[in-house]
């Protein structure tokens, strides 16, 4: 079960969010204090941090964000705040680790975003009072997009999400954790990422029995001929230069996933 650490001030609205999230995740609450937060990070080892920026002193929140960026870079942080607070913390919110959700934010909207972040099965439902919230990607093929650029992730997701179930990851480490929970049918992989690049990631996938047959399409911002040859030596299912062109991305995904469906039917 995915673990979420909530930094909030125990308001009634956040209690509703907590109860909703706790139906699907292991959720721990944390008051907005640096020492308490540092201790909870070590004890709970969360997969995601959910932070109400309105719940604490701005200088304290700045220290907490600094700790997250310095020591917990692979852990995504979802920040709920108003526009003024977002501007104050813009240097964090423009990075791929942090995602901003603007107030007002309904509990069910936060719940849905957390599910999307973890790439959970969209067929899962939950009751919010008398209202049932369903995710509309039941039965769809699942695509994982891996890129350290938040703009590319948003663009790619917007291209694909109307037709497919889509999960995103800002690093190969996070991608592997998501894949352990739900195996994708197709991966769009940035070839130029830091630490573990596309070539290393492809080698990791090919070395694992469960993942070696997943088709991978590389995304790259370099058009140099030799560079492209190096990419093609990895024998990906395809490659595209950035920025992605919607029609071409959709066509490639459709061709690969339809072929996969036919192969499954033949077997």
RADA-V286333 format. One record per residue. N is the residue number from 0. RES is the residue in one small letter. SS is DSSP state (2 for helix, 1 for strand, 0 for the rest). PSI is psi in degrees with one decimal (* if undefined). D_CENTER is the distance of its C-alpha to the mean C-alpha in Angstrom with 2 decimals. Layout:
n=N res=RES ss=SS psi=PSI d_center=D_CENTER
n=N res=RES ss=SS psi=PSI d_center=D_CENTER
This chain:
n=0 res=x ss=0 psi=132.6 d_center=15.96
n=1 res=x ss=0 psi=144.9 d_center=12.83
n=2 res=x ss=1 psi=133.2 d_center=14.21
n=3 res=x ss=1 psi=133.8 d_center=13.70
n=4 res=x ss=1 psi=121.8 d_center=16.08
n=5 res=x ss=1 psi=123.4 d_center=17.34
n=6 res=x ss=1 psi=107.7 d_center=19.42
n=7 res=x ss=0 psi=173.9 d_center=21.84
n=8 res=x ss=0 psi=20.7 d_center=25.56
n=9 res=x ss=0 psi=37.8 d_center=26.13
n=10 res=x ss=0 psi=165.6 d_center=26.91
n=11 res=x ss=2 psi=-41.8 d_center=27.61
n=12 res=x ss=2 psi=-41.6 d_center=24.65
n=13 res=x ss=2 psi=-26.6 d_center=22.25
n=14 res=x ss=2 psi=-37.3 d_center=24.19
n=15 res=x ss=2 psi=-42.1 d_center=23.38
n=16 res=x ss=2 psi=-42.6 d_center=19.63
n=17 res=x ss=2 psi=-48.1 d_center=20.13
n=18 res=x ss=2 psi=-39.5 d_center=22.19
n=19 res=x ss=2 psi=-48.6 d_center=19.79
n=20 res=x ss=2 psi=-35.0 d_center=16.77
n=21 res=x ss=2 psi=-13.8 d_center=19.23
n=22 res=x ss=0 psi=-25.2 d_center=20.03
n=23 res=x ss=0 psi=-19.1 d_center=16.78
n=24 res=x ss=0 psi=165.7 d_center=15.59
n=25 res=x ss=1 psi=109.8 d_center=17.66
n=26 res=x ss=1 psi=131.7 d_center=17.88
n=27 res=x ss=1 psi=141.9 d_center=20.06
n=28 res=x ss=1 psi=150.8 d_center=21.49
n=29 res=x ss=1 psi=127.9 d_center=22.42
n=30 res=x ss=0 psi=152.6 d_center=24.93
n=31 res=x ss=0 psi=74.4 d_center=24.29
n=32 res=x ss=0 psi=142.9 d_center=26.36
n=33 res=x ss=2 psi=-47.4 d_center=25.66
n=34 res=x ss=2 psi=-44.2 d_center=27.53
n=35 res=x ss=2 psi=-45.1 d_center=26.19
n=36 res=x ss=2 psi=-47.4 d_center=22.58
n=37 res=x ss=2 psi=-41.5 d_center=23.22
n=38 res=x ss=2 psi=-41.5 d_center=24.88
n=39 res=x ss=2 psi=-34.7 d_center=22.23
n=40 res=x ss=2 psi=-40.7 d_center=19.53
n=41 res=x ss=2 psi=-38.7 d_center=21.93
n=42 res=x ss=2 psi=-44.0 d_center=22.95
n=43 res=x ss=2 psi=-24.7 d_center=19.79
n=44 res=x ss=0 psi=62.6 d_center=17.33
n=45 res=x ss=0 psi=158.4 d_center=14.32
n=46 res=x ss=0 psi=-17.3 d_center=10.77
n=47 res=x ss=1 psi=143.0 d_center=9.84
n=48 res=x ss=1 psi=127.8 d_center=12.47
n=49 res=x ss=1 psi=118.6 d_center=13.42
n=50 res=x ss=1 psi=125.5 d_center=16.25
n=51 res=x ss=1 psi=104.8 d_center=19.06
n=52 res=x ss=2 psi=-17.3 d_center=20.48
n=53 res=x ss=2 psi=-5.2 d_center=23.69
n=54 res=x ss=2 psi=-10.3 d_center=24.51
n=55 res=x ss=0 psi=174.0 d_center=25.91
n=56 res=x ss=0 psi=136.7 d_center=27.95
n=57 res=x ss=2 psi=-35.5 d_center=26.25
n=58 res=x ss=2 psi=-36.0 d_center=27.61
n=59 res=x ss=2 psi=-44.1 d_center=26.26
n=60 res=x ss=2 psi=-37.3 d_center=22.76
n=61 res=x ss=2 psi=-39.2 d_center=23.05
n=62 res=x ss=2 psi=-39.4 d_center=23.97
n=63 res=x ss=2 psi=-44.5 d_center=21.08
n=64 res=x ss=2 psi=-37.3 d_center=18.59
n=65 res=x ss=2 psi=-40.7 d_center=20.62
n=66 res=x ss=2 psi=-43.8 d_center=20.36
n=67 res=x ss=2 psi=-43.5 d_center=16.58
n=68 res=x ss=2 psi=-34.5 d_center=16.47
n=69 res=x ss=2 psi=-40.6 d_center=19.35
n=70 res=x ss=2 psi=-15.2 d_center=18.84
n=71 res=x ss=0 psi=42.6 d_center=15.27
n=72 res=x ss=0 psi=-38.0 d_center=13.30
n=73 res=x ss=0 psi=-14.9 d_center=10.76
n=74 res=x ss=0 psi=120.1 d_center=9.96
n=75 res=x ss=1 psi=147.9 d_center=7.60
n=76 res=x ss=1 psi=122.3 d_center=10.16
n=77 res=x ss=1 psi=123.1 d_center=10.51
n=78 res=x ss=1 psi=123.5 d_center=14.04
n=79 res=x ss=1 psi=123.7 d_center=16.47
n=80 res=x ss=1 psi=171.8 d_center=19.57
n=81 res=x ss=0 psi=175.3 d_center=22.23
n=82 res=x ss=2 psi=-37.2 d_center=22.69
n=83 res=x ss=2 psi=-46.5 d_center=25.24
n=84 res=x ss=2 psi=-35.7 d_center=23.10
n=85 res=x ss=2 psi=-39.4 d_center=20.23
n=86 res=x ss=2 psi=-37.9 d_center=22.85
n=87 res=x ss=2 psi=-32.0 d_center=24.06
n=88 res=x ss=0 psi=25.9 d_center=20.72
n=89 res=x ss=2 psi=-35.4 d_center=19.77
n=90 res=x ss=2 psi=-23.6 d_center=19.81
n=91 res=x ss=2 psi=-44.4 d_center=16.78
n=92 res=x ss=2 psi=-18.2 d_center=14.88
n=93 res=x ss=0 psi=-7.9 d_center=15.21
n=94 res=x ss=0 psi=160.5 d_center=13.30
n=95 res=x ss=0 psi=-22.0 d_center=9.74
n=96 res=x ss=0 psi=-33.7 d_center=9.45
n=97 res=x ss=1 psi=137.9 d_center=10.58
n=98 res=x ss=1 psi=131.3 d_center=9.73
n=99 res=x ss=1 psi=131.4 d_center=13.02
n=100 res=x ss=1 psi=118.8 d_center=14.15
n=101 res=x ss=1 psi=137.5 d_center=17.83
n=102 res=x ss=0 psi=147.6 d_center=20.58
n=103 res=x ss=0 psi=144.4 d_center=21.88
n=104 res=x ss=0 psi=114.6 d_center=18.87
n=105 res=x ss=0 psi=146.8 d_center=19.92
n=106 res=x ss=2 psi=-40.4 d_center=18.85
n=107 res=x ss=2 psi=-29.6 d_center=17.89
n=108 res=x ss=2 psi=-39.2 d_center=15.61
n=109 res=x ss=2 psi=-42.4 d_center=13.79
n=110 res=x ss=2 psi=-47.0 d_center=13.81
n=111 res=x ss=2 psi=-41.6 d_center=12.44
n=112 res=x ss=2 psi=-38.0 d_center=9.46
n=113 res=x ss=2 psi=-42.1 d_center=8.80
n=114 res=x ss=2 psi=-44.8 d_center=9.42
n=115 res=x ss=2 psi=-39.3 d_center=7.11
n=116 res=x ss=2 psi=-36.0 d_center=4.09
n=117 res=x ss=2 psi=-4.7 d_center=6.12
n=118 res=x ss=0 psi=34.2 d_center=7.29
n=119 res=x ss=0 psi=159.7 d_center=10.65
n=120 res=x ss=0 psi=121.4 d_center=13.80
n=121 res=x ss=0 psi=-9.1 d_center=14.43
n=122 res=x ss=0 psi=-13.2 d_center=18.10
n=123 res=x ss=0 psi=143.7 d_center=17.87
n=124 res=x ss=1 psi=162.1 d_center=19.78
n=125 res=x ss=1 psi=150.5 d_center=20.82
n=126 res=x ss=1 psi=128.9 d_center=23.90
n=127 res=x ss=1 psi=97.0 d_center=23.94
n=128 res=x ss=0 psi=-121.3 d_center=27.68
n=129 res=x ss=0 psi=5.9 d_center=29.25
n=130 res=x ss=1 psi=129.7 d_center=26.34
n=131 res=x ss=1 psi=125.2 d_center=24.15
n=132 res=x ss=1 psi=123.1 d_center=20.63
n=133 res=x ss=1 psi=149.6 d_center=19.47
n=134 res=x ss=0 psi=134.2 d_center=16.49
n=135 res=x ss=0 psi=24.7 d_center=18.03
n=136 res=x ss=0 psi=23.4 d_center=16.38
n=137 res=x ss=0 psi=130.8 d_center=18.80
n=138 res=x ss=0 psi=-0.5 d_center=20.13
n=139 res=x ss=0 psi=154.4 d_center=17.93
n=140 res=x ss=0 psi=148.4 d_center=16.88
n=141 res=x ss=1 psi=125.2 d_center=13.32
n=142 res=x ss=1 psi=135.9 d_center=11.68
n=143 res=x ss=1 psi=129.6 d_center=8.95
n=144 res=x ss=1 psi=126.6 d_center=8.50
n=145 res=x ss=1 psi=114.3 d_center=8.68
n=146 res=x ss=0 psi=142.3 d_center=9.99
n=147 res=x ss=0 psi=1.8 d_center=10.70
n=148 res=x ss=0 psi=115.6 d_center=11.78
n=149 res=x ss=2 psi=-33.9 d_center=9.94
n=150 res=x ss=2 psi=-43.8 d_center=12.74
n=151 res=x ss=2 psi=-42.5 d_center=12.40
n=152 res=x ss=2 psi=-45.6 d_center=8.77
n=153 res=x ss=2 psi=-42.7 d_center=10.14
n=154 res=x ss=2 psi=-44.8 d_center=13.30
n=155 res=x ss=2 psi=-42.4 d_center=12.20
n=156 res=x ss=2 psi=-41.4 d_center=10.24
n=157 res=x ss=2 psi=-31.6 d_center=13.38
n=158 res=x ss=2 psi=-39.3 d_center=15.56
n=159 res=x ss=2 psi=-22.0 d_center=14.35
n=160 res=x ss=0 psi=-19.8 d_center=13.19
n=161 res=x ss=0 psi=-20.7 d_center=16.87
n=162 res=x ss=0 psi=-24.0 d_center=17.84
n=163 res=x ss=0 psi=161.5 d_center=15.06
n=164 res=x ss=1 psi=128.1 d_center=12.35
n=165 res=x ss=1 psi=132.5 d_center=9.12
n=166 res=x ss=1 psi=151.4 d_center=5.69
n=167 res=x ss=1 psi=150.9 d_center=3.84
n=168 res=x ss=1 psi=140.8 d_center=4.39
n=169 res=x ss=0 psi=-2.0 d_center=6.85
n=170 res=x ss=0 psi=162.9 d_center=9.44
n=171 res=x ss=2 psi=-35.7 d_center=11.35
n=172 res=x ss=2 psi=-48.4 d_center=11.60
n=173 res=x ss=2 psi=-37.1 d_center=8.04
n=174 res=x ss=2 psi=-42.5 d_center=8.29
n=175 res=x ss=2 psi=-35.4 d_center=11.58
n=176 res=x ss=2 psi=-40.0 d_center=10.60
n=177 res=x ss=2 psi=-38.6 d_center=8.43
n=178 res=x ss=2 psi=-30.7 d_center=11.45
n=179 res=x ss=2 psi=-26.1 d_center=13.82
n=180 res=x ss=2 psi=-36.1 d_center=12.79
n=181 res=x ss=0 psi=116.7 d_center=12.74
n=182 res=x ss=0 psi=126.5 d_center=14.29
n=183 res=x ss=0 psi=157.0 d_center=13.33
n=184 res=x ss=0 psi=-19.5 d_center=16.35
n=185 res=x ss=1 psi=142.7 d_center=15.38
n=186 res=x ss=1 psi=129.8 d_center=13.27
n=187 res=x ss=1 psi=120.1 d_center=13.20
n=188 res=x ss=1 psi=124.7 d_center=13.43
n=189 res=x ss=1 psi=127.0 d_center=14.36
n=190 res=x ss=0 psi=-16.1 d_center=17.79
n=191 res=x ss=0 psi=25.5 d_center=18.26
n=192 res=x ss=0 psi=151.8 d_center=15.67
n=193 res=x ss=0 psi=165.8 d_center=17.33
n=194 res=x ss=0 psi=-78.0 d_center=18.13
n=195 res=x ss=0 psi=107.2 d_center=17.12
n=196 res=x ss=0 psi=-177.3 d_center=17.69
n=197 res=x ss=2 psi=-38.6 d_center=17.48
n=198 res=x ss=2 psi=-46.3 d_center=20.90
n=199 res=x ss=2 psi=-40.0 d_center=20.23
n=200 res=x ss=2 psi=-42.6 d_center=17.04
n=201 res=x ss=2 psi=-41.2 d_center=19.18
n=202 res=x ss=2 psi=-39.1 d_center=21.88
n=203 res=x ss=2 psi=-43.7 d_center=19.76
n=204 res=x ss=2 psi=-44.6 d_center=18.79
n=205 res=x ss=2 psi=-20.8 d_center=22.43
n=206 res=x ss=0 psi=-8.3 d_center=23.73
n=207 res=x ss=0 psi=126.9 d_center=22.12
n=208 res=x ss=0 psi=-40.1 d_center=23.95
n=209 res=x ss=0 psi=-23.6 d_center=21.10
n=210 res=x ss=0 psi=-8.8 d_center=19.01
n=211 res=x ss=0 psi=-22.0 d_center=21.82
n=212 res=x ss=0 psi=2.8 d_center=22.35
n=213 res=x ss=0 psi=123.9 d_center=18.88
n=214 res=x ss=1 psi=139.5 d_center=19.46
n=215 res=x ss=1 psi=129.7 d_center=17.67
n=216 res=x ss=1 psi=123.6 d_center=17.96
n=217 res=x ss=1 psi=144.1 d_center=17.94
n=218 res=x ss=1 psi=132.3 d_center=17.13
n=219 res=x ss=1 psi=149.2 d_center=19.54
n=220 res=x ss=0 psi=6.3 d_center=21.18
n=221 res=x ss=0 psi=129.0 d_center=24.47
n=222 res=x ss=0 psi=5.1 d_center=27.22
n=223 res=x ss=0 psi=136.7 d_center=29.87
n=224 res=x ss=2 psi=-45.9 d_center=31.70
n=225 res=x ss=2 psi=-39.7 d_center=31.73
n=226 res=x ss=2 psi=-45.7 d_center=28.04
n=227 res=x ss=2 psi=-38.8 d_center=27.40
n=228 res=x ss=2 psi=-40.5 d_center=29.81
n=229 res=x ss=2 psi=-40.8 d_center=27.91
n=230 res=x ss=2 psi=-46.4 d_center=24.72
n=231 res=x ss=2 psi=-24.0 d_center=26.79
n=232 res=x ss=2 psi=-22.9 d_center=28.34
n=233 res=x ss=0 psi=-6.5 d_center=25.15
n=234 res=x ss=0 psi=53.9 d_center=25.88
n=235 res=x ss=0 psi=168.8 d_center=22.52
n=236 res=x ss=0 psi=-13.3 d_center=22.49
n=237 res=x ss=1 psi=172.5 d_center=22.42
n=238 res=x ss=1 psi=149.9 d_center=21.45
n=239 res=x ss=1 psi=143.9 d_center=21.04
n=240 res=x ss=1 psi=144.3 d_center=21.83
n=241 res=x ss=0 psi=151.4 d_center=19.65
n=242 res=x ss=0 psi=151.6 d_center=19.46
n=243 res=x ss=0 psi=141.5 d_center=18.53
n=244 res=x ss=0 psi=117.0 d_center=21.24
n=245 res=x ss=2 psi=-49.5 d_center=20.10
n=246 res=x ss=2 psi=-40.4 d_center=23.11
n=247 res=x ss=2 psi=-38.1 d_center=22.92
n=248 res=x ss=2 psi=-47.3 d_center=19.24
n=249 res=x ss=2 psi=-39.9 d_center=20.01
n=250 res=x ss=2 psi=-44.3 d_center=23.26
n=251 res=x ss=2 psi=-44.8 d_center=21.88
n=252 res=x ss=2 psi=-44.0 d_center=19.25
n=253 res=x ss=2 psi=-45.3 d_center=22.07
n=254 res=x ss=2 psi=-44.3 d_center=24.59
n=255 res=x ss=2 psi=-45.4 d_center=22.61
n=256 res=x ss=2 psi=-31.7 d_center=21.36
n=257 res=x ss=2 psi=-39.9 d_center=24.79
n=258 res=x ss=2 psi=-40.7 d_center=26.49
n=259 res=x ss=2 psi=-40.8 d_center=24.36
n=260 res=x ss=2 psi=-41.6 d_center=25.46
n=261 res=x ss=2 psi=-41.5 d_center=29.05
n=262 res=x ss=2 psi=-40.0 d_center=29.00
n=263 res=x ss=2 psi=-40.2 d_center=27.86
n=264 res=x ss=2 psi=-37.8 d_center=30.69
n=265 res=x ss=2 psi=-31.6 d_center=33.21
n=266 res=x ss=0 psi=* d_center=32.42
